[in-house]
């Protein structure tokens, strides 16, 4: 809920819809590097919100 929209959108597309970073890049018309860096930042925000260590799986 506390994630900015640009991060929330990527989390949904990547983890829930199962799209690759390349597919997301094409869909949103942003560079693939931007997709990867925003996913990293989104995971960082989520981690700080839950206050602990989490493992990333896909």
PDB file with SEQRES, HELIX, SHEET and CRYST1 records, atoms N, CA, C and O in Angstrom:
SEQRES   1 A   58  UNK UNK UNK UNK UNK UNK UNK UNK UNK UNK UNK UNK UNK          
SEQRES   2 A   58  UNK UNK UNK UNK UNK UNK UNK UNK UNK UNK UNK UNK UNK          
SEQRES   3 A   58  UNK UNK UNK UNK UNK UNK UNK UNK UNK UNK UNK UNK UNK          
SEQRES   4 A   58  UNK UNK UNK UNK UNK UNK UNK UNK UNK UNK UNK UNK UNK          
SEQRES   5 A   58  UNK UNK UNK UNK UNK UNK                                      
HELIX    1 AA1 UNK A    5  UNK A   11  1                                   7    
HELIX    2 AA2 UNK A   12  UNK A   16  3                                   5    
HELIX    3 AA3 UNK A   21  UNK A   28  1                                   8    
HELIX    4 AA4 UNK A   32  UNK A   50  1                                  19    
CRYST1    1.000    1.000    1.000  90.00  90.00  90.00 P 1           1          
ATOM      1  N   UNK A   1       0.819  -1.207   0.000  1.00  0.00           N  
ATOM      2  CA  UNK A   1       0.000   0.000   0.000  1.00  0.00           C  
ATOM      3  C   UNK A   1       0.858   1.264   0.000  1.00  0.00           C  
ATOM      4  O   UNK A   1       0.475   2.277  -0.585  1.00  0.00           O  
ATOM      5  N   UNK A   2       2.027   1.204   0.660  1.00  0.00           N  
ATOM      6  CA  UNK A   2       2.868   2.388   0.771  1.00  0.00           C  
ATOM      7  C   UNK A   2       3.843   2.544  -0.393  1.00  0.00           C  
ATOM      8  O   UNK A   2       4.615   3.501  -0.430  1.00  0.00           O  
ATOM      9  N   UNK A   3       3.811   1.626  -1.326  1.00  0.00           N  
ATOM     10  CA  UNK A   3       4.714   1.726  -2.473  1.00  0.00           C  
ATOM     11  C   UNK A   3       4.210   2.763  -3.455  1.00  0.00           C  
ATOM     12  O   UNK A   3       3.011   2.826  -3.728  1.00  0.00           O  
ATOM     13  N   UNK A   4       5.112   3.581  -3.994  1.00  0.00           N  
ATOM     14  CA  UNK A   4       4.704   4.488  -5.071  1.00  0.00           C  
ATOM     15  C   UNK A   4       4.181   3.675  -6.261  1.00  0.00           C  
ATOM     16  O   UNK A   4       4.598   2.537  -6.475  1.00  0.00           O  
ATOM     17  N   UNK A   5       3.294   4.253  -7.009  1.00  0.00           N  
ATOM     18  CA  UNK A   5       2.641   3.567  -8.127  1.00  0.00           C  
ATOM     19  C   UNK A   5       3.649   2.966  -9.110  1.00  0.00           C  
ATOM     20  O   UNK A   5       3.458   1.845  -9.583  1.00  0.00           O  
ATOM     21  N   UNK A   6       4.734   3.715  -9.424  1.00  0.00           N  
ATOM     22  CA  UNK A   6       5.688   3.225 -10.415  1.00  0.00           C  
ATOM     23  C   UNK A   6       6.383   1.948  -9.947  1.00  0.00           C  
ATOM     24  O   UNK A   6       6.807   1.138 -10.772  1.00  0.00           O  
ATOM     25  N   UNK A   7       6.503   1.761  -8.643  1.00  0.00           N  
ATOM     26  CA  UNK A   7       7.093   0.536  -8.115  1.00  0.00           C  
ATOM     27  C   UNK A   7       6.050  -0.569  -8.008  1.00  0.00           C  
ATOM     28  O   UNK A   7       6.317  -1.721  -8.348  1.00  0.00           O  
ATOM     29  N   UNK A   8       4.881  -0.217  -7.541  1.00  0.00           N  
ATOM     30  CA  UNK A   8       3.809  -1.190  -7.350  1.00  0.00           C  
ATOM     31  C   UNK A   8       3.452  -1.862  -8.684  1.00  0.00           C  
ATOM     32  O   UNK A   8       3.255  -3.075  -8.751  1.00  0.00           O  
ATOM     33  N   UNK A   9       3.375  -1.067  -9.715  1.00  0.00           N  
ATOM     34  CA  UNK A   9       3.053  -1.567 -11.045  1.00  0.00           C  
ATOM     35  C   UNK A   9       4.073  -2.621 -11.496  1.00  0.00           C  
ATOM     36  O   UNK A   9       3.701  -3.664 -12.034  1.00  0.00           O  
ATOM     37  N   UNK A  10       5.342  -2.341 -11.275  1.00  0.00           N  
ATOM     38  CA  UNK A  10       6.385  -3.283 -11.678  1.00  0.00           C  
ATOM     39  C   UNK A  10       6.352  -4.565 -10.858  1.00  0.00           C  
ATOM     40  O   UNK A  10       6.525  -5.656 -11.401  1.00  0.00           O  
ATOM     41  N   UNK A  11       6.131  -4.438  -9.557  1.00  0.00           N  
ATOM     42  CA  UNK A  11       6.039  -5.625  -8.697  1.00  0.00           C  
ATOM     43  C   UNK A  11       4.909  -6.530  -9.174  1.00  0.00           C  
ATOM     44  O   UNK A  11       5.081  -7.746  -9.249  1.00  0.00           O  
ATOM     45  N   UNK A  12       3.775  -5.956  -9.492  1.00  0.00           N  
ATOM     46  CA  UNK A  12       2.625  -6.740  -9.962  1.00  0.00           C  
ATOM     47  C   UNK A  12       2.949  -7.423 -11.284  1.00  0.00           C  
ATOM     48  O   UNK A  12       2.693  -8.616 -11.448  1.00  0.00           O  
ATOM     49  N   UNK A  13       3.511  -6.672 -12.226  1.00  0.00           N  
ATOM     50  CA  UNK A  13       3.813  -7.253 -13.530  1.00  0.00           C  
ATOM     51  C   UNK A  13       4.881  -8.344 -13.440  1.00  0.00           C  
ATOM     52  O   UNK A  13       4.776  -9.371 -14.111  1.00  0.00           O  
ATOM     53  N   UNK A  14       5.885  -8.130 -12.632  1.00  0.00           N  
ATOM     54  CA  UNK A  14       7.006  -9.066 -12.556  1.00  0.00           C  
ATOM     55  C   UNK A  14       6.675 -10.305 -11.722  1.00  0.00           C  
ATOM     56  O   UNK A  14       6.880 -11.432 -12.172  1.00  0.00           O  
ATOM     57  N   UNK A  15       6.168 -10.096 -10.517  1.00  0.00           N  
ATOM     58  CA  UNK A  15       5.943 -11.223  -9.615  1.00  0.00           C  
ATOM     59  C   UNK A  15       4.582 -11.896  -9.773  1.00  0.00           C  
ATOM     60  O   UNK A  15       4.487 -13.119  -9.675  1.00  0.00           O  
ATOM     61  N   UNK A  16       3.544 -11.128 -10.011  1.00  0.00           N  
ATOM     62  CA  UNK A  16       2.211 -11.711 -10.087  1.00  0.00           C  
ATOM     63  C   UNK A  16       1.834 -12.133 -11.502  1.00  0.00           C  
ATOM     64  O   UNK A  16       1.195 -13.167 -11.695  1.00  0.00           O  
ATOM     65  N   UNK A  17       2.228 -11.334 -12.490  1.00  0.00           N  
ATOM     66  CA  UNK A  17       1.909 -11.663 -13.878  1.00  0.00           C  
ATOM     67  C   UNK A  17       2.997 -12.512 -14.531  1.00  0.00           C  
ATOM     68  O   UNK A  17       2.765 -13.129 -15.571  1.00  0.00           O  
ATOM     69  N   UNK A  18       4.186 -12.545 -13.920  1.00  0.00           N  
ATOM     70  CA  UNK A  18       5.263 -13.388 -14.425  1.00  0.00           C  
ATOM     71  C   UNK A  18       5.959 -12.875 -15.672  1.00  0.00           C  
ATOM     72  O   UNK A  18       6.588 -13.645 -16.398  1.00  0.00           O  
ATOM     73  N   UNK A  19       5.848 -11.575 -15.923  1.00  0.00           N  
ATOM     74  CA  UNK A  19       6.495 -10.994 -17.103  1.00  0.00           C  
ATOM     75  C   UNK A  19       7.985 -10.798 -16.850  1.00  0.00           C  
ATOM     76  O   UNK A  19       8.413 -10.579 -15.717  1.00  0.00           O  
ATOM     77  N   UNK A  20       8.760 -10.882 -17.918  1.00  0.00           N  
ATOM     78  CA  UNK A  20      10.201 -10.631 -17.808  1.00  0.00           C  
ATOM     79  C   UNK A  20      10.452  -9.124 -17.793  1.00  0.00           C  
ATOM     80  O   UNK A  20       9.574  -8.330 -18.131  1.00  0.00           O  
ATOM     81  N   UNK A  21      11.666  -8.750 -17.396  1.00  0.00           N  
ATOM     82  CA  UNK A  21      11.999  -7.324 -17.394  1.00  0.00           C  
ATOM     83  C   UNK A  21      11.962  -6.767 -18.820  1.00  0.00           C  
ATOM     84  O   UNK A  21      11.605  -5.606 -19.024  1.00  0.00           O  
ATOM     85  N   UNK A  22      12.327  -7.588 -19.802  1.00  0.00           N  
ATOM     86  CA  UNK A  22      12.252  -7.155 -21.203  1.00  0.00           C  
ATOM     87  C   UNK A  22      10.822  -6.905 -21.651  1.00  0.00           C  
ATOM     88  O   UNK A  22      10.539  -5.919 -22.331  1.00  0.00           O  
ATOM     89  N   UNK A  23       9.917  -7.808 -21.264  1.00  0.00           N  
ATOM     90  CA  UNK A  23       8.502  -7.635 -21.610  1.00  0.00           C  
ATOM     91  C   UNK A  23       7.919  -6.386 -20.955  1.00  0.00           C  
ATOM     92  O   UNK A  23       7.172  -5.634 -21.581  1.00  0.00           O  
ATOM     93  N   UNK A  24       8.266  -6.179 -19.701  1.00  0.00           N  
ATOM     94  CA  UNK A  24       7.777  -4.989 -18.979  1.00  0.00           C  
ATOM     95  C   UNK A  24       8.320  -3.730 -19.631  1.00  0.00           C  
ATOM     96  O   UNK A  24       7.602  -2.744 -19.795  1.00  0.00           O  
ATOM     97  N   UNK A  25       9.592  -3.769 -20.000  1.00  0.00           N  
ATOM     98  CA  UNK A  25      10.225  -2.635 -20.669  1.00  0.00           C  
ATOM     99  C   UNK A  25       9.475  -2.268 -21.945  1.00  0.00           C  
ATOM    100  O   UNK A  25       9.186  -1.096 -22.186  1.00  0.00           O  
ATOM    101  N   UNK A  26       9.163  -3.262 -22.752  1.00  0.00           N  
ATOM    102  CA  UNK A  26       8.430  -3.023 -23.998  1.00  0.00           C  
ATOM    103  C   UNK A  26       7.025  -2.503 -23.732  1.00  0.00           C  
ATOM    104  O   UNK A  26       6.552  -1.587 -24.405  1.00  0.00           O  
ATOM    105  N   UNK A  27       6.366  -3.093 -22.751  1.00  0.00           N  
ATOM    106  CA  UNK A  27       4.993  -2.717 -22.436  1.00  0.00           C  
ATOM    107  C   UNK A  27       4.897  -1.270 -21.947  1.00  0.00           C  
ATOM    108  O   UNK A  27       4.015  -0.522 -22.367  1.00  0.00           O  
ATOM    109  N   UNK A  28       5.815  -0.885 -21.057  1.00  0.00           N  
ATOM    110  CA  UNK A  28       5.755   0.450 -20.457  1.00  0.00           C  
ATOM    111  C   UNK A  28       6.577   1.495 -21.224  1.00  0.00           C  
ATOM    112  O   UNK A  28       6.549   2.683 -20.903  1.00  0.00           O  
ATOM    113  N   UNK A  29       7.314   1.023 -22.251  1.00  0.00           N  
ATOM    114  CA  UNK A  29       8.144   1.905 -23.071  1.00  0.00           C  
ATOM    115  C   UNK A  29       9.187   2.659 -22.241  1.00  0.00           C  
ATOM    116  O   UNK A  29       9.379   3.866 -22.386  1.00  0.00           O  
ATOM    117  N   UNK A  30       9.854   1.896 -21.363  1.00  0.00           N  
ATOM    118  CA  UNK A  30      10.966   2.426 -20.578  1.00  0.00           C  
ATOM    119  C   UNK A  30      12.136   1.460 -20.750  1.00  0.00           C  
ATOM    120  O   UNK A  30      11.923   0.281 -21.032  1.00  0.00           O  
ATOM    121  N   UNK A  31      13.370   1.943 -20.584  1.00  0.00           N  
ATOM    122  CA  UNK A  31      14.522   1.056 -20.749  1.00  0.00           C  
ATOM    123  C   UNK A  31      14.499  -0.111 -19.753  1.00  0.00           C  
ATOM    124  O   UNK A  31      14.020   0.020 -18.627  1.00  0.00           O  
ATOM    125  N   UNK A  32      15.028  -1.248 -20.199  1.00  0.00           N  
ATOM    126  CA  UNK A  32      15.045  -2.426 -19.339  1.00  0.00           C  
ATOM    127  C   UNK A  32      15.864  -2.181 -18.070  1.00  0.00           C  
ATOM    128  O   UNK A  32      15.529  -2.703 -17.007  1.00  0.00           O  
ATOM    129  N   UNK A  33      16.920  -1.401 -18.175  1.00  0.00           N  
ATOM    130  CA  UNK A  33      17.714  -1.061 -16.989  1.00  0.00           C  
ATOM    131  C   UNK A  33      16.895  -0.304 -15.960  1.00  0.00           C  
ATOM    132  O   UNK A  33      17.076  -0.485 -14.756  1.00  0.00           O  
ATOM    133  N   UNK A  34      16.008   0.529 -16.427  1.00  0.00           N  
ATOM    134  CA  UNK A  34      15.118   1.270 -15.527  1.00  0.00           C  
ATOM    135  C   UNK A  34      14.167   0.317 -14.820  1.00  0.00           C  
ATOM    136  O   UNK A  34      13.895   0.473 -13.629  1.00  0.00           O  
ATOM    137  N   UNK A  35      13.667  -0.659 -15.542  1.00  0.00           N  
ATOM    138  CA  UNK A  35      12.785  -1.668 -14.936  1.00  0.00           C  
ATOM    139  C   UNK A  35      13.532  -2.392 -13.820  1.00  0.00           C  
ATOM    140  O   UNK A  35      13.010  -2.545 -12.716  1.00  0.00           O  
ATOM    141  N   UNK A  36      14.753  -2.836 -14.109  1.00  0.00           N  
ATOM    142  CA  UNK A  36      15.529  -3.568 -13.106  1.00  0.00           C  
ATOM    143  C   UNK A  36      15.848  -2.703 -11.889  1.00  0.00           C  
ATOM    144  O   UNK A  36      15.760  -3.171 -10.753  1.00  0.00           O  
ATOM    145  N   UNK A  37      16.220  -1.438 -12.123  1.00  0.00           N  
ATOM    146  CA  UNK A  37      16.564  -0.579 -10.979  1.00  0.00           C  
ATOM    147  C   UNK A  37      15.326  -0.241 -10.149  1.00  0.00           C  
ATOM    148  O   UNK A  37      15.414  -0.145  -8.924  1.00  0.00           O  
ATOM    149  N   UNK A  38      14.182  -0.059 -10.795  1.00  0.00           N  
ATOM    150  CA  UNK A  38      12.955   0.219 -10.041  1.00  0.00           C  
ATOM    151  C   UNK A  38      12.504  -1.006  -9.248  1.00  0.00           C  
ATOM    152  O   UNK A  38      11.992  -0.874  -8.136  1.00  0.00           O  
ATOM    153  N   UNK A  39      12.691  -2.188  -9.814  1.00  0.00           N  
ATOM    154  CA  UNK A  39      12.372  -3.405  -9.061  1.00  0.00           C  
ATOM    155  C   UNK A  39      13.261  -3.515  -7.834  1.00  0.00           C  
ATOM    156  O   UNK A  39      12.793  -3.887  -6.758  1.00  0.00           O  
ATOM    157  N   UNK A  40      14.541  -3.194  -7.987  1.00  0.00           N  
ATOM    158  CA  UNK A  40      15.462  -3.228  -6.856  1.00  0.00           C  
ATOM    159  C   UNK A  40      15.010  -2.252  -5.775  1.00  0.00           C  
ATOM    160  O   UNK A  40      14.969  -2.596  -4.594  1.00  0.00           O  
ATOM    161  N   UNK A  41      14.671  -1.027  -6.192  1.00  0.00           N  
ATOM    162  CA  UNK A  41      14.217  -0.020  -5.222  1.00  0.00           C  
ATOM    163  C   UNK A  41      12.915  -0.435  -4.563  1.00  0.00           C  
ATOM    164  O   UNK A  41      12.731  -0.228  -3.364  1.00  0.00           O  
ATOM    165  N   UNK A  42      12.010  -1.019  -5.337  1.00  0.00           N  
ATOM    166  CA  UNK A  42      10.731  -1.470  -4.781  1.00  0.00           C  
ATOM    167  C   UNK A  42      10.958  -2.537  -3.721  1.00  0.00           C  
ATOM    168  O   UNK A  42      10.332  -2.506  -2.661  1.00  0.00           O  
ATOM    169  N   UNK A  43      11.860  -3.492  -4.004  1.00  0.00           N  
ATOM    170  CA  UNK A  43      12.156  -4.529  -3.017  1.00  0.00           C  
ATOM    171  C   UNK A  43      12.800  -3.932  -1.776  1.00  0.00           C  
ATOM    172  O   UNK A  43      12.546  -4.392  -0.663  1.00  0.00           O  
ATOM    173  N   UNK A  44      13.629  -2.917  -1.957  1.00  0.00           N  
ATOM    174  CA  UNK A  44      14.262  -2.243  -0.817  1.00  0.00           C  
ATOM    175  C   UNK A  44      13.214  -1.566   0.060  1.00  0.00           C  
ATOM    176  O   UNK A  44      13.271  -1.656   1.286  1.00  0.00           O  
ATOM    177  N   UNK A  45      12.263  -0.893  -0.568  1.00  0.00           N  
ATOM    178  CA  UNK A  45      11.188  -0.229   0.185  1.00  0.00           C  
ATOM    179  C   UNK A  45      10.346  -1.269   0.916  1.00  0.00           C  
ATOM    180  O   UNK A  45      10.023  -1.093   2.090  1.00  0.00           O  
ATOM    181  N   UNK A  46       9.994  -2.341   0.231  1.00  0.00           N  
ATOM    182  CA  UNK A  46       9.201  -3.394   0.873  1.00  0.00           C  
ATOM    183  C   UNK A  46       9.945  -3.998   2.057  1.00  0.00           C  
ATOM    184  O   UNK A  46       9.359  -4.240   3.112  1.00  0.00           O  
ATOM    185  N   UNK A  47      11.228  -4.238   1.874  1.00  0.00           N  
ATOM    186  CA  UNK A  47      12.036  -4.805   2.948  1.00  0.00           C  
ATOM    187  C   UNK A  47      12.061  -3.892   4.166  1.00  0.00           C  
ATOM    188  O   UNK A  47      11.924  -4.359   5.297  1.00  0.00           O  
ATOM    189  N   UNK A  48      12.236  -2.594   3.941  1.00  0.00           N  
ATOM    190  CA  UNK A  48      12.265  -1.663   5.076  1.00  0.00           C  
ATOM    191  C   UNK A  48      10.898  -1.546   5.737  1.00  0.00           C  
ATOM    192  O   UNK A  48      10.807  -1.327   6.945  1.00  0.00           O  
ATOM    193  N   UNK A  49       9.836  -1.690   4.950  1.00  0.00           N  
ATOM    194  CA  UNK A  49       8.483  -1.619   5.512  1.00  0.00           C  
ATOM    195  C   UNK A  49       8.165  -2.799   6.412  1.00  0.00           C  
ATOM    196  O   UNK A  49       7.445  -2.653   7.400  1.00  0.00           O  
ATOM    197  N   UNK A  50       8.702  -3.975   6.075  1.00  0.00           N  
ATOM    198  CA  UNK A  50       8.419  -5.135   6.923  1.00  0.00           C  
ATOM    199  C   UNK A  50       9.467  -5.295   8.008  1.00  0.00           C  
ATOM    200  O   UNK A  50       9.308  -6.103   8.922  1.00  0.00           O  
ATOM    201  N   UNK A  51      10.544  -4.517   7.903  1.00  0.00           N  
ATOM    202  CA  UNK A  51      11.530  -4.477   8.978  1.00  0.00           C  
ATOM    203  C   UNK A  51      12.361  -5.712   9.169  1.00  0.00           C  
ATOM    204  O   UNK A  51      12.747  -6.025  10.295  1.00  0.00           O  
ATOM    205  N   UNK A  52      12.647  -6.419   8.112  1.00  0.00           N  
ATOM    206  CA  UNK A  52      13.469  -7.610   8.278  1.00  0.00           C  
ATOM    207  C   UNK A  52      14.107  -8.052   6.991  1.00  0.00           C  
ATOM    208  O   UNK A  52      13.985  -7.412   5.946  1.00  0.00           O  
ATOM    209  N   UNK A  53      14.785  -9.156   7.099  1.00  0.00           N  
ATOM    210  CA  UNK A  53      15.462  -9.735   5.951  1.00  0.00           C  
ATOM    211  C   UNK A  53      14.487 -10.593   5.157  1.00  0.00           C  
ATOM    212  O   UNK A  53      13.740 -11.392   5.722  1.00  0.00           O  
ATOM    213  N   UNK A  54      14.504 -10.417   3.846  1.00  0.00           N  
ATOM    214  CA  UNK A  54      13.674 -11.246   2.993  1.00  0.00           C  
ATOM    215  C   UNK A  54      14.550 -11.828   1.897  1.00  0.00           C  
ATOM    216  O   UNK A  54      15.563 -11.245   1.510  1.00  0.00           O  
ATOM    217  N   UNK A  55      14.146 -12.970   1.413  1.00  0.00           N  
ATOM    218  CA  UNK A  55      14.834 -13.617   0.307  1.00  0.00           C  
ATOM    219  C   UNK A  55      14.013 -13.375  -0.955  1.00  0.00           C  
ATOM    220  O   UNK A  55      12.783 -13.421  -0.926  1.00  0.00           O  
ATOM    221  N   UNK A  56      14.704 -13.116  -2.060  1.00  0.00           N  
ATOM    222  CA  UNK A  56      14.032 -12.873  -3.335  1.00  0.00           C  
ATOM    223  C   UNK A  56      14.024 -14.143  -4.145  1.00  0.00           C  
ATOM    224  O   UNK A  56      15.075 -14.717  -4.431  1.00  0.00           O  
ATOM    225  N   UNK A  57      12.850 -14.578  -4.512  1.00  0.00           N  
ATOM    226  CA  UNK A  57      12.707 -15.755  -5.353  1.00  0.00           C  
ATOM    227  C   UNK A  57      11.856 -15.405  -6.553  1.00  0.00           C  
ATOM    228  O   UNK A  57      11.003 -14.518  -6.513  1.00  0.00           O  
ATOM    229  N   UNK A  58      12.118 -16.126  -7.608  1.00  0.00           N  
ATOM    230  CA  UNK A  58      11.290 -15.974  -8.796  1.00  0.00           C  
ATOM    231  C   UNK A  58      11.205 -17.273  -9.484  1.00  0.00           C  
ATOM    232  O   UNK A  58      10.550 -17.381 -10.520  1.00  0.00           O  
TER     233      UNK A  58                                                      
END                                                                             
